[in-house]
Amino acid sequence: MLLCVLIVQCCGAFSVAAETRAGTLITNIAKAQVKAEEGEWTLTSNPVTFSVAERLDVALVRANDNAIAVSAGGVAVPVTLTNRGNGQEAFDLAATPSDATARVRLIAIDRDGDGRFDAAIDTPLVDGRTPALEPGERLSLLVVVDPAAIDVTVTELVVEARAVTGSGPEATLFEERGDGGVDALTGSTEARAQVSVPIGAEGAAGPVLFKSQSVRAPDGSTIPVVGAIITYRLEARFPGPTAGVSIADPIPQGTAYVPGSLTLDAVRLSDGADADAGTADDAGIAVTLGDIAAAATRTVQFQVIIQ
């Protein structure tokens, strides 16, 4: 009768590290150590191997909160693109002004990072497509906007980025289109991103209030489903001294205010009527700015949840 002890060993040790790169081959071999009356020996399993799939994710944000005015010679709107996936990926960019009084001349890589377009330094994108970016790599971009009418009434520029491999709801599969021919699939950003930038005419006569929104669903996507959080951002821009300013915004029907989410210039305000400048409930939010002493931008932000 043989007595034996099987000790199963696996190559490699578990550790927490950076995300594994798309296309990486992961191989596993097990070993069994056998001890019996007649001796000891080692059994080795067959190897099993798989390739890590590519996850497609992207982020696109404003480079700063500076006021942007469309002048006669055009203006550069700076944005920052980040490849948030785990593989090399290029992205297609498009930008759309809110009306026809302004037009997009080009989108360029801001080579020196100064936020201004210089044709001798900065590189225009061909057909709006970026070069392939490494995982986590950031790219500073400039959207150059020109006036297209004598009276410029544009208020917003919407910039959008999409992965060249493809985009769509989370887990959309693109077979064999990832790095090295592996499968690629969309992540929580759906491989697309959008940012709204307030812009206006040079020398605008009066204050401007600009509102934008972003959506975050329970599954991490940007689909406005029940339970999704909507973040509203209100930017009040004042070209000079302005007296007695207050901002009010009703809570949209079908949503409820998220308690404690009201902020002014990134400083949290209490929801109740007290010493600070804000109040908020399921009816709406209100913020008192009072007298604005000089040219300034004040930002109010709050959240609602879709019921």
N, C-alpha and C positions, 0 to 999 in steps of 0.2 A: 504494500500500500504506500502510495506517494503522499507526502505531506508537502504542500507548497503555499507560499504567500505571494500574492500578486500585488505589486506596487505600481500603480499607473502614474506615469509622469507625462507632463505636457511641456513641449518646448516653449520657452519664453515665460515671463512673469507679468502679472497684471500691474499696471501703473496708470495714473491719470496724467495725460499729456495733451498737447495741442491736437486739434482735429487732424485726422489722417488725410493725407492728400489723395485726391481722386486719381485712380489708376494704380494705386499701390497694390502690389500682390501680397496677400497675407496667407502664409502657408503654416499648416499645423501638422505635427507628427507626434504620436503618442508612443510611450515605451512601457513595457511591463517587465518587472524584475521578478523572475521565478526562482524560488528556493525550494529544493526538493532533497530527498535523502541522497540522491546520487550527485548532487552538485547544484550550482547556480548558473543561470543564463538569462540573457536579455532578449525580449521579443520587441521588434520594431514594427509599428503599423505602417500602412501605406500613407503617403502624404495627401492632404486635401488642401486645395488652394482656391481662393476667390479674389477678384479685383474689386477695390472699393469704388462705388459709384460716385458720380459727380453731383453735388448739390448746387443748384442755381439760386443764388440770393444776391440782392443788391440794396444799397442805401444811397439816397440822394438828398442833400440838405443845402440850405443857404449857407454861404461862406461867412456871412455876417448879417447884422441887422441894420446896416446903414441905409439911409434914405437914398432912393435911386430915381433920378430925374432924366427923362429922355431929352437930350439937347440936340441942337441942329446937326452936330457932327456925330451923333450916336452915343450910346452909353454901353458899357460892359457890365453885365449882371453876373457876378461870380457865384458858382455853385460847386459843391464837392461830391464826387461820385466815389463809392467804395464797393469793391468786389467782396461781398460777404459770403461767397461760396467757398468750396474747398478745392476748386480747380481753376485753371487758366480760363478766362472768359473775356470776350469783348462785348461792348454794349452799344445799342443804337439810341441816339439822343434826338429828341424833337422838342421844339419850344413854340408856344402859341400865345400871342398877346390877346388881351381880352376884347379888343376891337380893332378895326382896320386902320386906325390913325397911327399905328406903329407897325413895323415889320421887322422880322429877324433877318439880319444880314448874314450871320454865320455863327457857328459854335467852334471854339478853339481851345486848345490846351494852354493853360496859363503857365508857361515854362518857368518864368521867374517868380510866380506867386504874388505879384504886386496888385492883382485885381484890376489891372488896366490892360487894354488890348494894344499890343505893339506888333505891327505886321512883320517887323524885322526879327522878332524873337518868338512870338507865340505861333503855334501851329494849328491852322484850321483843320477840323475833322473833315474827311472825305465822305460825303453822303451821311454825315452825322454819326459815323461809326468810330468808336475809340479803338486804340490798339488793345491787344489782349493784356489783361491785368492779372498779376499773380494773386493768389488768395490773400485777402486782407489789404491789398494795395489800394491806395487812395489816388485820385486824379483830380487836380484843380482845373476847372473849366470856366470859360467865359462865354456867355451868350450875348452877342453884340446886337443891340436893338437900335434901329433908326426911326426917326419920325416919318410918317407917310401922309401927313396932312398938315395944313397950316395950324389948325387947332388940334392939339394932341389931347385926347380924352381918355387914353388907355389908363387902366387902374391896376392891372395884374398881368404877370407873365407866368404861364404854367409850363414847367419843364418836366419832361418824362424820359425815363431810361428803361430799356428792356434788354434782357440778355439775348445775344445773337442766336445762341443755341435754341432758345424758345422760352416762352412764358405761359402762364396759365395757373389755375387753382393749384394749391399745394399738392404735391405728389404727382403732378402731371409728368408722364414718362416720355422720354425721347431716347428710343433704343439706339445704342451704339453711337451716340453723338457726343459723348463726353470725352475727356482727355484720354488719349490712347485707345479710343474705340469702346470705352466702357459705356454703360447706360448713364444717362443724365436725368435728373428729375428736379422739379421746382421745390424750393423750400418755403418757409413761412411767409416770405415777402412776395411769393408767386413770381419771382425773377423779374419784377418790375417795380419801379418807384416813381413817385411824382412829388414835386414841390411847387408851391405857389409863392411867387415873390411880388410884393406890392411895388408898382412903379407908377410914375406920373409925369406930367409935363414939367419942364424946367420953369422955375419961378412960379409954381402953383400959388394961387392967390390966398387960399384958405386951408383950414385943417382938413384932413382926410382920415376916414375910419375904414380900415381894411379888415375883412374877416376871412379866415381860412379854417379848414377842418382836416382831421386825420382820423382814420378808423382802425381799431384793433379788435378783431374778433377773438372769442375764447380759444380758437385753434391757432391763433397767431397770424391769421391771414388778415387781409384788408376788406373782407366781404362784410357788408352791414347787416348781419343776422341778429336775431334776438340774443341779447347778452353781450353784444359788441359795445365797446367803449368808444364814444366819439369825443375827441378833444377839440374844443373850439379855441381859436386864438384871435384876439382882437387887437389890432395895432392902430393906435391913434397918433397921427403925425401932425405936428404943429409947426408951421414955418416961422412963427414968432410968438410974442406974448398973446395969451388967450385967457379970457376971464370966465370963471364959473362953469367949469367943465364937469360933466358927469356922464357915465356910460351905463346903459341898461340893455339887457338882452333877455327876452322871454325863453323859457325852456320849451323846445319843440314838442308838439303833441306826439304821443307814442314813445316818449323817452322820459327818464327821471333823472334829476340832478344827482351827481355823485358827491355825497357829503365830504367836505374838507378839500375839494379840488380847486377852489377859487384862489387865483394868485394875481398879484399886481407886480410887474417887473420882476417875476420869478420869486417874489416873497409871498408866502402863504397868508391869506386873510381868513379870519373866522367867518362862519356863516351867519351868526347872529348880529343883531344891531348893537354895536358896542363902540369902543374907541377907535377901531381901525376904519379903513375907508370903504369896506365892502359888506354886503349882505347877500345871502343866497338861500333859495329853497326851491321846491318843485315848481313854483310859479315863474321864477326867473332870477337873474343876478343883477346887482346894481353896484357900481363903484363910483365914488366921488373923488374926482381929481383936484377939484378946486381951481385956483388960478395958476396958469402955466406962465412962468416968468420969462422964458426965452424959448427959442426953437428947441424942440424935444420930440422924442417918441416914447409913448407909454404903452405898455403891453399888458393886456388882461387875458387870462386863460382860465378855462374851466372845463369840466367833463360831464357828459350825460351817458346813461346806459339805455340801450334800446330794449323796450319791454315786450 
